[in-house]
Amino acid sequence: MNNFDYYLNTIGEIGYVDQINGSIVVVSGLPKAGSDELVIFESGQLGQIFTMKKNQLEVMLFSKESVKPGTKVARTGRSLEAIISEAMIGKIINPLQLLLASIDPKNKERLYPIHMIPKGITERESISKPLETGVSIVDLAIPLAKGQRELIIGDRKTGKSAFLLQTILNQTQQGSLCVYAAIGKKTLEIRRIEEFFIKNKVTDKVIVVASTPEDASGIINLTPYLAMTVAECFRDKGNDVLVVLDDLTTHAKVYREISLLAEKFPGRNSYPADTFYMHAKLLERAGNFITSGGTYSITCLPVAETTQGDLSGYIQTNLMSSTDGHLFFDSNLFAQGRRPPINPFLSVTRVGRQTQTRVRHDVGREIISFLNLFEKMQNFIHFGAELGQNIKTTIETGNKLLKFFNQPMHQTIPTNIQVLLFALIWNDVWDKSVIDDLDKYVNLLVKKYNTNPEVKKRVDSLVEKKSFNEMLGSLRKEYQQIVDVA
């Protein structure tokens, strides 16, 4: 597709390539060009005006194919836009495909700007709905909410992607649309993600926006913004949307590379000074919004990678200050066999608790308090001290809880079942034989809950009590019926 002549004749301005610095091209001419405007080269490549100087423009290329000095350049008179439609659902989309389609003058479909100004406070509502991940340690101890921006942070290969896929699986089952932005991911990783969605039959609720290391830096840089634009489009059509940005440390490195080629002044770790702004304006587009069709949310789960568990890195702290909390995947817990290895003491959620019922709030408080006590007891044991009955009971209950929180990647548990299971363990209802084969009983109870209306009604009525203590009192009377279900 080559529309160079169309835009040259329409705009009536022509520029020429003076210099090439990798993904940055220096262009002279085009006196009326605007900031962030899309330009097209006579060889067919696209670019975006990145920096404006007195007599020259620095253009970020969206193609790995370089251009030659002297190549003609034409303005398009447009900013970055994309064609977004229902046909994208279930597909893997490359940003360059959408850019090429959007510059075709014959295409009359509605175009959505990729760099949108976030909606103001008058177009937002307070966050009030919980976002259920299906992962017990998160839903019970570090709850999330629809419209929240929660940073997923940790070392490489600590189960962050597995948790994200679990969350997407659970949210698609609850009717949300999910947008997965794979930023500079290897093709094999993208294929594995696609296979997971196909295997679990959720492709009708998922859109993957993907770029690979083989793509141009400009395309990788564009990936999270395009994913957010897709989310905004489907939000306006009446969907709650979950956006996963995997991951923004790669995005920051690519943006640093582009900025250094454009001779921007380097700051800490050579990142340009506007790195924080770039990520903040992206994450600010998530929230709980008032639309013409009602109130719908965009929940954002950006991912950041740490090195040896260091949370004080430049990009990591930038993202922490732009989000509503973070889930820390601890490599030490991962080495101990915890799945997911989320450290509840170093993880934070700032708005999730306000969406909880009284029972769930009480459960979360009990879990954090008990796990804190359990950690202290574990340290006490290392000194070889004699164990009293209270300490033995605490250790035994703690081990049961850790076994309960160890959750296979394919398994998602409804929140009410999570609360019930915690109460059964807390009340010491299940004996050792059940605990040793806990996954079997959990899967059976989840299946009964999802398929048997009587079981669902009984569990929901228990969990909807006014307080956790009241629920425990009712459970003591009804636990035999619940256990018999399993």
C-alpha positions as CSV (number, residue, x, y, z in Angstrom):
1,M,0.0,0.0,0.0
2,N,1.6,3.3,-1.1
3,N,-0.4,6.5,-0.7
4,F,2.6,8.9,-0.9
5,D,1.3,10.6,-4.0
6,Y,-2.2,11.0,-2.5
7,Y,-0.9,12.8,0.6
8,L,1.7,14.8,-1.4
9,N,-1.0,16.2,-3.7
10,T,-3.5,16.7,-0.9
11,I,-1.2,18.5,1.6
12,G,1.1,20.1,-1.0
13,E,4.3,20.0,1.1
14,I,7.4,17.9,0.4
15,G,10.5,17.1,2.6
16,Y,13.7,15.2,2.1
17,V,15.7,12.8,4.3
18,D,19.0,14.3,5.4
19,Q,20.3,11.8,7.8
20,I,19.5,8.3,9.3
21,N,20.3,7.4,12.9
22,G,18.9,3.9,13.3
23,S,15.1,4.3,13.9
24,I,15.4,8.1,13.9
25,V,15.4,9.9,10.5
26,V,16.3,13.6,10.2
27,V,14.1,15.4,7.6
28,S,14.3,18.9,6.2
29,G,11.3,20.7,4.7
30,L,7.7,20.3,5.7
31,P,7.4,23.8,7.3
32,K,3.8,23.4,8.6
33,A,4.4,20.0,10.2
34,G,2.9,19.5,13.7
35,S,4.1,17.6,16.7
36,D,3.4,13.8,16.6
37,E,2.1,14.1,13.1
38,L,2.2,11.0,10.9
39,V,4.4,11.2,7.8
40,I,4.8,8.9,4.8
41,F,8.0,8.3,2.7
42,E,7.9,7.8,-1.0
43,S,9.3,4.3,-0.4
44,G,6.1,3.4,1.5
45,Q,7.3,3.5,5.1
46,L,5.5,5.4,7.8
47,G,6.9,7.6,10.5
48,Q,5.9,9.9,13.4
49,I,7.4,13.3,14.1
50,F,9.3,12.8,17.3
51,T,11.2,16.0,17.8
52,M,10.9,19.4,16.1
53,K,14.0,21.6,15.6
54,K,14.4,25.0,14.0
55,N,15.0,23.8,10.4
56,Q,14.7,20.0,10.8
57,L,12.4,17.3,12.0
58,E,13.4,14.0,13.7
59,V,11.0,11.3,12.6
60,M,10.6,7.9,14.3
61,L,10.3,5.1,11.8
62,F,7.7,2.4,12.0
63,S,9.6,0.0,9.8
64,K,12.8,-2.0,10.1
65,E,13.5,-1.2,6.5
66,S,15.6,1.9,6.5
67,V,15.3,4.8,4.1
68,K,18.0,6.4,1.9
69,P,19.2,10.0,2.2
70,G,17.3,12.2,-0.3
71,T,14.1,10.1,0.0
72,K,11.0,12.3,-0.4
73,V,8.7,12.7,2.6
74,A,5.0,13.9,2.7
75,R,2.8,15.0,5.6
76,T,-0.5,13.2,6.2
77,G,-2.0,16.0,8.3
78,R,-3.1,13.4,10.8
79,S,-1.9,12.1,14.2
80,L,-1.6,8.4,14.9
81,E,-5.0,6.7,14.5
82,A,-6.2,3.1,14.2
83,I,-9.2,1.3,12.9
84,I,-10.8,-0.7,15.7
85,S,-13.7,-3.1,15.1
86,E,-15.3,-6.3,16.5
87,A,-13.3,-8.2,13.9
88,M,-10.2,-7.8,16.1
89,I,-11.6,-10.0,18.9
90,G,-9.8,-13.4,19.1
91,K,-6.9,-12.2,16.9
92,I,-3.3,-11.2,17.3
93,I,-2.9,-7.7,16.1
94,N,0.4,-6.0,15.1
95,P,0.4,-2.2,15.4
96,L,1.9,-1.7,11.9
97,Q,-1.1,-3.5,10.3
98,L,-3.5,-1.1,11.9
99,L,-1.4,1.9,10.9
100,L,-1.2,0.8,7.3
101,A,-5.0,0.3,7.2
102,S,-5.7,3.7,8.8
103,I,-3.8,5.8,6.2
104,D,-5.7,4.3,3.3
105,P,-7.9,7.3,2.1
106,K,-10.5,4.8,0.7
107,N,-11.2,3.5,4.2
108,K,-14.2,5.2,5.7
109,E,-14.4,3.3,9.0
110,R,-14.2,5.3,12.2
111,L,-10.6,6.1,13.3
112,Y,-9.5,6.2,17.0
113,P,-6.6,8.4,18.0
114,I,-3.8,6.3,19.6
115,H,-2.6,9.1,21.9
116,M,-5.8,10.2,23.7
117,I,-6.0,12.8,26.5
118,P,-7.3,10.9,29.6
119,K,-10.8,11.7,30.7
120,G,-11.2,14.2,33.5
121,I,-12.6,13.7,37.0
122,T,-16.1,14.8,35.9
123,E,-16.3,11.8,33.6
124,R,-15.2,9.3,36.2
125,E,-17.0,7.6,39.1
126,S,-15.7,6.2,42.4
127,I,-14.4,2.6,42.0
128,S,-17.0,0.3,43.6
129,K,-16.9,-3.2,42.0
130,P,-14.4,-5.9,42.9
131,L,-12.2,-7.5,40.2
132,E,-11.9,-11.2,40.9
133,T,-8.7,-12.8,39.7
134,G,-9.6,-16.3,40.7
135,V,-6.4,-16.5,42.7
136,S,-7.0,-17.0,46.4
137,I,-4.1,-15.1,47.9
138,V,-4.9,-12.0,45.9
139,D,-8.7,-12.0,46.1
140,L,-8.7,-12.7,49.9
141,A,-5.6,-10.8,51.1
142,I,-4.7,-8.2,48.4
143,P,-8.1,-7.5,46.7
144,L,-8.3,-5.7,43.4
145,A,-11.1,-3.6,41.9
146,K,-12.5,-2.8,38.5
147,G,-10.9,0.4,37.3
148,Q,-7.8,-0.1,39.4
149,R,-4.2,0.2,38.1
150,E,-2.2,-2.5,39.9
151,L,1.5,-3.0,39.1
152,I,2.7,-6.6,38.7
153,I,6.3,-6.6,39.7
154,G,9.0,-9.2,40.3
155,D,12.1,-11.0,38.9
156,R,12.0,-12.9,35.6
157,K,10.5,-16.4,35.6
158,T,8.6,-16.0,38.9
159,G,5.1,-16.7,37.6
160,K,3.9,-13.2,36.7
161,S,2.6,-14.3,33.3
162,A,0.9,-17.3,34.7
163,F,-1.0,-15.1,37.2
164,L,-2.0,-12.7,34.4
165,L,-3.3,-15.5,32.3
166,Q,-5.3,-16.9,35.3
167,T,-6.8,-13.4,35.9
168,I,-7.7,-13.1,32.2
169,L,-9.3,-16.5,32.2
170,N,-11.4,-15.6,35.3
171,Q,-12.4,-12.2,33.9
172,T,-13.5,-13.6,30.6
173,Q,-15.7,-16.1,32.4
174,Q,-17.4,-13.2,34.1
175,G,-18.0,-11.3,30.9
176,S,-15.2,-8.8,30.7
177,L,-13.2,-8.1,27.5
178,C,-9.5,-8.6,27.9
179,V,-6.7,-6.9,26.0
180,Y,-3.2,-8.4,26.3
181,A,-0.4,-6.2,25.1
182,A,2.7,-8.3,24.4
183,I,5.5,-5.6,24.2
184,G,8.5,-6.8,22.4
185,K,7.8,-10.5,23.3
186,K,9.4,-13.4,21.5
187,T,7.2,-15.0,18.9
188,L,7.3,-18.3,20.8
189,E,6.0,-16.6,24.0
190,I,3.1,-15.0,22.0
191,R,2.2,-18.3,20.5
192,R,2.1,-19.9,24.0
193,I,-0.3,-17.1,25.1
194,E,-2.5,-17.7,22.1
195,E,-2.5,-21.5,22.7
196,F,-3.6,-20.9,26.3
197,F,-6.5,-18.8,25.2
198,I,-7.5,-21.4,22.5
199,K,-7.2,-24.3,25.0
200,N,-9.4,-22.6,27.5
201,K,-11.9,-21.4,24.8
202,V,-11.8,-17.7,25.7
203,T,-10.7,-16.3,22.3
204,D,-14.2,-14.7,21.9
205,K,-13.3,-12.3,24.8
206,V,-9.6,-11.6,24.2
207,I,-7.6,-9.3,21.9
208,V,-3.8,-9.6,21.7
209,V,-1.8,-6.6,20.6
210,A,1.7,-7.9,20.0
211,S,5.1,-6.7,18.9
212,T,8.3,-8.8,18.7
213,P,12.0,-7.9,19.0
214,E,12.1,-8.1,15.1
215,D,9.7,-5.2,14.9
216,A,11.0,-1.6,14.6
217,S,11.5,0.3,17.8
218,G,8.7,2.7,16.9
219,I,6.2,-0.2,16.7
220,I,7.3,-1.7,20.0
221,N,7.0,1.8,21.6
222,L,3.5,2.1,20.2
223,T,2.1,-1.2,21.4
224,P,0.8,-0.3,24.9
225,Y,-0.8,2.9,23.6
226,L,-2.6,1.0,20.9
227,A,-3.8,-1.6,23.5
228,M,-5.2,1.1,25.7
229,T,-7.0,2.7,22.6
230,V,-8.5,-0.7,21.9
231,A,-9.7,-0.9,25.5
232,E,-11.2,2.6,25.3
233,C,-13.1,1.7,22.1
234,F,-14.7,-1.4,23.6
235,R,-15.4,0.5,26.9
236,D,-17.4,3.0,24.9
237,K,-19.3,0.1,23.4
238,G,-20.4,-1.1,26.8
239,N,-17.8,-3.4,28.1
240,D,-15.7,-3.7,31.3
241,V,-12.2,-4.1,30.0
242,L,-9.0,-5.6,31.5
243,V,-5.8,-4.4,30.0
244,V,-2.5,-6.3,30.6
245,L,0.7,-4.4,29.6
246,D,3.5,-7.0,29.5
247,D,5.9,-5.4,30.2
248,L,6.7,-1.7,30.7
249,T,10.4,-2.2,31.6
250,T,10.9,-3.4,28.0
251,H,8.9,-0.5,26.7
252,A,11.0,2.0,28.8
253,K,14.2,0.5,27.3
254,V,12.9,0.9,23.8
255,Y,11.9,4.5,24.5
256,R,15.3,5.2,25.9
257,E,16.9,3.8,22.8
258,I,14.8,6.0,20.6
259,S,15.4,9.1,22.7
260,L,19.2,8.6,22.8
261,L,19.2,8.3,19.0
262,A,17.2,11.6,18.9
263,E,19.8,13.1,21.1
264,K,17.5,13.8,24.0
265,F,19.4,14.7,27.2
266,P,19.8,11.5,29.3
267,G,18.9,11.4,33.0
268,R,19.1,8.6,35.6
269,N,20.3,5.3,34.0
270,S,20.3,7.2,30.7
271,Y,16.5,7.3,30.6
272,P,15.1,10.6,29.2
273,A,13.4,12.9,31.6
274,D,9.9,12.4,30.1
275,T,9.9,8.6,30.8
276,F,7.7,9.2,33.8
277,Y,5.3,11.3,31.8
278,M,5.1,8.7,29.0
279,H,4.0,6.0,31.4
280,A,1.8,8.2,33.6
281,K,-0.3,9.5,30.6
282,L,-0.7,5.9,29.5
283,L,-1.8,4.5,32.9
284,E,-4.1,7.5,33.6
285,R,-6.4,6.3,30.8
286,A,-7.5,3.5,33.1
287,G,-10.3,4.0,35.6
288,N,-14.1,3.8,36.1
289,F,-15.8,6.0,33.5
290,I,-19.2,7.4,32.8
291,T,-20.2,6.7,29.2
292,S,-23.3,7.4,27.2
293,G,-24.4,3.8,27.9
294,G,-23.6,3.7,31.6
295,T,-20.6,3.3,33.9
296,Y,-17.8,1.0,32.6
297,S,-14.2,0.4,33.7
298,I,-10.8,-0.1,32.3
299,T,-8.6,-2.1,34.7
300,C,-4.9,-2.0,34.0
301,L,-2.3,-4.5,35.1
302,P,1.1,-3.1,34.0
303,V,4.1,-5.4,34.5
304,A,7.6,-4.4,35.6
305,E,10.6,-6.6,35.9
306,T,13.1,-6.4,38.8
307,T,16.6,-7.6,39.2
308,Q,17.3,-9.7,42.3
309,G,14.1,-8.4,43.9
310,D,15.2,-4.8,43.9
311,L,12.1,-2.6,44.1
312,S,14.0,0.7,44.1
313,G,14.8,0.8,40.3
314,Y,14.0,3.9,38.4
315,I,11.3,2.5,36.2
316,Q,9.9,0.4,39.0
317,T,9.5,3.3,41.4
318,N,8.1,5.5,38.5
319,L,5.4,2.9,37.9
320,M,4.7,2.5,41.6
321,S,3.9,6.2,41.9
322,S,1.6,6.0,38.9
323,T,-0.5,3.0,40.1
324,D,-2.9,2.1,42.9
325,G,-0.7,-0.6,44.4
326,H,1.5,-3.5,43.4
327,L,1.7,-7.3,43.7
328,F,5.3,-8.3,44.4
329,F,6.3,-11.8,43.1
330,D,9.1,-12.8,45.4
331,S,11.9,-15.0,43.9
332,N,12.7,-16.4,47.4
333,L,9.1,-17.6,47.8
334,F,9.2,-19.0,44.3
335,A,12.3,-21.0,45.2
336,Q,10.4,-22.4,48.2
337,G,7.7,-23.7,45.9
338,R,5.0,-21.2,46.5
339,R,2.7,-20.7,43.5
340,P,2.0,-17.9,42.9
341,P,4.9,-16.5,44.9
342,I,3.2,-13.3,45.9
343,N,4.6,-11.7,49.1
344,P,1.5,-10.4,51.0
345,F,3.6,-8.1,53.2
346,L,5.4,-6.3,50.4
347,S,2.3,-6.1,48.2
348,V,-0.1,-3.1,48.3
349,T,-3.7,-2.4,47.2
350,R,-5.0,1.1,47.7
351,V,-8.6,0.9,46.4
352,G,-9.5,-2.8,46.3
353,R,-10.6,-3.0,49.9
354,Q,-13.2,-0.4,49.5
355,T,-15.2,-2.8,47.2
356,Q,-15.2,-5.7,49.7
357,T,-18.1,-6.9,51.8
358,R,-17.7,-7.0,55.6
359,V,-17.0,-10.8,55.6
360,R,-14.3,-10.5,52.9
361,H,-12.8,-7.5,54.7
362,D,-12.6,-9.5,58.0
363,V,-11.1,-12.5,56.1
364,G,-8.4,-10.4,54.6
365,R,-7.5,-8.9,58.0
366,E,-7.4,-12.3,59.6
367,I,-5.2,-13.7,56.8
368,I,-2.6,-10.9,57.0
369,S,-2.5,-11.0,60.8
370,F,-2.2,-14.7,60.9
371,L,0.5,-15.0,58.2
372,N,2.5,-12.4,60.1
373,L,2.3,-14.5,63.3
374,F,3.1,-17.6,61.3
375,E,6.3,-16.0,59.9
376,K,7.4,-15.1,63.4
377,M,6.8,-18.7,64.6
378,Q,8.8,-20.1,61.7
379,N,11.7,-17.9,62.7
380,F,11.2,-19.1,66.3
381,I,11.5,-22.7,65.3
382,H,14.9,-22.2,63.7
383,F,16.3,-21.6,67.2
384,G,15.4,-25.1,68.2
385,A,13.1,-24.1,71.0
386,E,10.6,-26.5,72.4
387,L,7.1,-26.1,70.9
388,G,4.0,-25.7,73.0
389,Q,0.6,-26.8,71.8
390,N,-0.4,-23.3,70.7
391,I,2.7,-22.9,68.5
392,K,2.1,-26.4,67.0
393,T,-1.5,-25.5,66.2
394,T,-0.4,-22.2,64.6
395,I,2.3,-23.9,62.5
396,E,-0.2,-26.6,61.4
397,T,-2.8,-24.1,60.4
398,G,-0.2,-22.0,58.6
399,N,0.9,-25.0,56.6
400,K,-2.7,-25.7,55.6
401,L,-3.2,-22.1,54.5
402,L,0.0,-22.2,52.4
403,K,-1.2,-25.4,50.8
404,F,-4.5,-23.7,50.1
405,F,-2.8,-20.7,48.6
406,N,-0.7,-22.8,46.3
407,Q,-2.8,-22.8,43.2
408,P,-2.2,-24.4,39.8
409,M,-2.1,-22.1,36.8
410,H,-5.2,-23.6,35.2
411,Q,-7.3,-23.4,38.3
412,T,-9.5,-20.3,39.1
413,I,-11.7,-20.3,42.2
414,P,-14.9,-18.1,42.7
415,T,-14.4,-15.7,45.6
416,N,-17.2,-17.1,47.7
417,I,-15.7,-20.5,47.5
418,Q,-12.3,-19.0,48.5
419,V,-14.0,-17.5,51.6
420,L,-15.7,-20.8,52.4
421,L,-12.5,-22.9,52.0
422,F,-10.6,-20.4,54.3
423,A,-13.4,-20.7,56.9
424,L,-13.2,-24.6,56.7
425,I,-9.5,-24.5,57.2
426,W,-9.7,-21.8,59.9
427,N,-12.3,-23.9,61.8
428,D,-10.2,-27.0,61.4
429,V,-13.1,-28.9,59.8
430,W,-11.1,-30.9,57.3
431,D,-8.7,-33.6,58.5
432,K,-5.2,-34.3,57.2
433,S,-6.4,-36.7,54.5
434,V,-8.5,-33.9,52.9
435,I,-5.7,-31.4,53.2
436,D,-3.2,-33.8,51.6
437,D,-5.5,-34.1,48.5
438,L,-6.8,-30.5,48.7
439,D,-6.8,-29.8,44.9
440,K,-9.2,-32.6,44.3
441,Y,-11.7,-31.4,46.9
442,V,-11.4,-27.8,45.8
443,N,-12.0,-28.7,42.1
444,L,-15.0,-30.8,43.1
445,L,-16.5,-28.0,45.3
446,V,-15.9,-25.4,42.5
447,K,-17.7,-27.7,40.0
448,K,-20.6,-28.2,42.4
449,Y,-20.8,-24.5,43.0
450,N,-20.9,-23.7,39.3
451,T,-23.4,-26.4,38.3
452,N,-25.6,-27.0,41.3
453,P,-27.9,-24.1,42.2
454,E,-28.6,-25.5,45.7
455,V,-25.0,-25.6,46.6
456,K,-24.4,-22.1,45.2
457,K,-27.4,-20.7,47.2
458,R,-26.1,-22.3,50.4
459,V,-22.5,-21.1,50.0
460,D,-23.6,-17.6,49.0
461,S,-26.0,-17.3,52.0
462,L,-23.1,-18.3,54.3
463,V,-20.7,-15.8,52.8
464,E,-23.2,-12.9,52.8
465,K,-23.4,-12.8,56.6
466,K,-22.8,-9.5,58.4
467,S,-19.4,-10.5,59.7
468,F,-16.9,-13.3,59.6
469,N,-17.6,-14.4,63.1
470,E,-21.3,-14.7,62.3
471,M,-20.4,-16.8,59.2
472,L,-18.2,-19.1,61.4
473,G,-21.1,-19.5,63.8
474,S,-23.4,-20.6,60.9
475,L,-20.7,-22.8,59.4
476,R,-20.4,-24.8,62.6
477,K,-24.1,-25.7,62.2
478,E,-24.0,-26.3,58.5
479,Y,-20.5,-27.5,57.8
480,Q,-21.5,-31.2,57.5
481,Q,-23.7,-30.4,54.5
482,I,-20.9,-28.4,52.9
483,V,-18.4,-31.2,53.6
484,D,-20.8,-33.8,52.2
485,V,-20.9,-31.9,48.9
486,A,-17.2,-32.5,48.6
